[in-house]
Amino acid sequence: MSRILYLLIPLLFVLTTAHAQQADTLAAAKPDTVLMPSQLPPVPVMAADVDTTPFVTPKKTALFSAIVPGLGQYYNKHYWKIPVIYALVGTAIYFVNDNLKNYNAFRKELAGRRNNPSGYERKFPQYEDEGTLQSAQDYYRRNLDLTILLTGVGYTLQVIDAVVFAHLKGFDISEDISIRYRPVAMPNGGLGFGLVMNF
């Protein structure tokens, strides 16, 4: 992935610079001046197979967050969420491991008592009959299933969080509301004025 970053960063720099130069040229023109097509800066032509979209998109953020929990939050620059995610991951791992260990211990004890009722060395002597052992085994099985379910829900929520905030990243909430006009090149080859409104 680091090789892809090294290839994409110069490409994004070139595209950003070319777009900024074109925008500066158009903005510098006076409103009453009409630019001829020869005066407009050339638009860089890219190959059809080159991806010119920004590196971090909501789809890529979802993929990153699905592969490594917290990576989507890192690309969204919500760094404070990463320790929270990993604290929850650690808690989930602890409870899954604890419930699985206890479930296997009671299952083994129950199977040992059934297969060899008289000679089996009991690890849980406080459980006298098989009914209480079966209840303890079922209890840890339910806890294990619930813990795995909640872990899956938490994993899905951190992916959704990364996608939602990646969508909102480009949402402009500034108070700059303005209207201005500038010369623009029309799609059919002519020139005209465009009205730009910032909300």
Stockholm file with secondary structure:
# STOCKHOLM 1.0

chainA/1-199         MSRILYLLIPLLFVLTTAHAQQADTLAAAKPDTVLMPSQLPPVPVMAADVDTTPFVTPKKTALFSAIVPGLGQYYNKHYWKIPVIYALVGTAIYFVNDNLKNYNAFRKELAGRRNNPSGYERKFPQYEDEGTLQSAQDYYRRNLDLTILLTGVGYTLQVIDAVVFAHLKGFDISEDISIRYRPVAMPNGGLGFGLVMNF
#=GR chainA/1-199 SS CHHHHHHHHHHHHHHHHHHHHHHHHHHHSCTTCCCCTTTSCCCCCCCTTSCCSCSCCHHHHHHHHHHSTTHHHHHTTCTTHHHHHHHHHHHHHHHHHHHHHHHHHHHHHHHHHHHCTTTCCCSCTTCCSHHHHHHHHHHHHHHHHHHHHHHHHHHHHHHHHHHHHHHHTTCCCCSCCEEEEEEEECTTSCEEEEEEEEC
#=GC SS_cons         CHHHHHHHHHHHHHHHHHHHHHHHHHHHSCTTCCCCTTTSCCCCCCCTTSCCSCSCCHHHHHHHHHHSTTHHHHHTTCTTHHHHHHHHHHHHHHHHHHHHHHHHHHHHHHHHHHHCTTTCCCSCTTCCSHHHHHHHHHHHHHHHHHHHHHHHHHHHHHHHHHHHHHHHTTCCCCSCCEEEEEEEECTTSCEEEEEEEEC
//
